[in-house]
Amino acid sequence: MQKRFVFLIVLLAPCVSAQDVPKAISVEPIGIAPGEASTLVVHGLSLTDSTSLWTNLPAQVSRLGAGESSGSQEVRSAFSDSKKPPAGTIILEAEEYHRGTWGKRPPFILNIGGGNANVAEWDVDCEAAGNFVLEFNYASGGERPVRLSLNGQELTDKAAVTQTGGFGPGDTKWIPECVVALRAGKNTIRMECVGGTPHFDQLALVPTELPVTLTAAVEPTDRLAPWRIDVPTNTAVGIYGLRIATRTGISNLQMFMVDDLPTVREIRGATSSVEGQLIRLPVAVEGYCDSTHADRYSFDVSAGQELSVEAVAQRLGTSLDPVISLFDGTGRELAFADDSPGLSGDCRIHYRFKAAGSYSITISDSLTGGSSSYRYRLRLGNFPLLTTP
C-alpha cells in the first residue's frame, strides 16, 4: 500500500490596518519609449514607506530622490558676460517660425488671442549630428510654462518658467533650457502654450560636449514618487504592468505602454476647437476626455497614404471606453470604430486616403463620460494592426 504524505503550508501575513495598505496608484506618462531612460511618475504613494517597483518589463529601475531626474544639470548661458557664442551656434528669430499660430509683435512672439492655443515650429538644418544647449531669449514677468518638443518627442511641459523681471524689450534674458541631440539634416523645434505666454525674442542652439537632458527634474512629494526606467532598445511595443510594494502592502496593478511612436501631450483648449490640435504623423497623443466634447486632432496626408489609428485606454485600465471617428476637411465622417474585436473595449481603424489634404480624428467616451481618469493614448501612423485571440 502506497503511503501519501500531505504537507500543510501556512502563510502568515502581518496584521495591517486598512489605512496602512497602499492606495490605488496611477502613473504618468502612460507611454514610454524603448532605448531611452524615462522618468515614470507614480501618484498616490506615501514616500515615508520604503518602496520597490515590480514590473514585467525587462528594464533597469531606480527610484529618484529629491532634486534628481533622469538627467538634469546646471548649464550656463553662452551669451552671459557679453561673450560671443562658440562657432557653430545656430540663432533663430522667434517671429520667423515656419509653421504655427503664435501671435507676432516684433521683436516678440506673444499671446494675442486670449485663451487660444499658441503653436510655433522652427525647422533647423544641422550639418552633422551632435549635442546642443537649447537657449531662449525671452521676457517674462510671471510663470507661464510652455510645452517643448523636438522632432515629435516631447521634452517637457514646463519650459521657460524662469521670470526675467517683466515683459518688455528691456527685460529679455538668455536662459538655457536643456541639452538636446540634433540629427544630421532637418530637425523641428515645437513650442505650445494656451493662454498667456512668455515674450520670446530668439532661440539658440549652442554646440556642447554635455550629455543630453531630455526630462526636467521631478520633485518628490508625500503623494508622488518619480522612478527612472531604462528601457532596452529591443523591447517589444506592447502593454506592461507594474506594482509598488511597501512595508505595509502591495498596490493595485497599473498598466503602461512601451511605444516606438513619438509622444505629444494633448493641449487643453486646442482639442475642443473646430480645427483641433495640429499634430504631425506618425505620433502618439496622451490626453484625457471631458464629458462636454470629443477631443479632435488634425493632420495632413498625401494621396494614397495609409493610416492606422488605435485608441489605447481600456487595456491600460483607465475609465475611458473610447470611440474614434475620422473626418475629411469638409467634416464628412470617413470611418468610425467602437469596441474593435480583440481589444478589450478599445478600438482602431485603418484607412487609405484617396486625396491629399487636411483630415482630423476625434476620440470620446462611448457613454459621454469624462474626467482626468478618462485617459488615453491615441496612436497614429502606418503600423500593422494585429489581433491576438
Secondary structure, DSSP 4 states (H G I P E B T S, - for coil): ----------PPPP---TTTSPPP-EEE-SEE-TTSEEEEEEES--TTS-EEEEESS--EEEE--TT--SS------TTGGGPPPPTT-EEEEGGG-SEE--EEETTEEE--STTPEEEEEEEEEESS-EEEEEEEEEE-SS---EEEEETTEEEEEEES----S-SSGGG-EEEEEEEEEEPSEEEEEEEEEESS--EEEEEEEEE--SPP--S-----BTTEEEEEEE--TTPPSEEEEEEEEETTEE---EEEEE-SS-EEE--TTTTTSSS-EE--SSEEEEEE--SS--EEEEEEE-TT-EEEEEEESGGGT-S--EEEEEE-TTS-EEEEEES-TTSTT-EEEEEE-SS-EEEEEEEEETT---STT-EEEEEEES-------
